[in-house]
Amino acid sequence: MTRKVLLRYSTQKATEPILASVIKKTEILPNILYAELSTKGGEILLSIDAPDKEVDKTIALFKQKGVEVQEIKRAIELDRDSCFDCGACLSLCPTGALYMTDDKSVELEENKCIYCELCVPSCPVRALKLSKF
């Protein structure tokens, strides 16, 4: 199962190779969806595709190393009944999670979404919405 985890690094932890050490120890290969990190701290959004038990161990290891961890439990939803495939949202999506198929319909690839929410207000019929669960 794929889970998304936001890591927040403090100024003190930003210069340590924490992500690399967790990858080395757990052998889990996360996908970095978004990263903004400097010597002043920052955050990294990861998508981790592994069994829940392994993801829980990975999260615990990040916490043990002093990184603030927040599991993202929200999603952008595309209401296919409301969407008329105008494409207004496409150019705003920084990751290409929203795309046009060969048959000219708009689709959402949830695994690529970084929840920036830029697409939500762009939809003239409000077919896109943010869900929190």
Protein Blocks (a to p, Z undefined) as FASTA:
>chain_A
ZZdddddddfklmmpcfklmmmmmnopacddfbdcddfkbccddddddddfklmmmmmmm
mmmnopacddddddddddfklpgolommmmmmmnomaccdfkopacddfklpgolommmm
mpmnlpaccddZZ
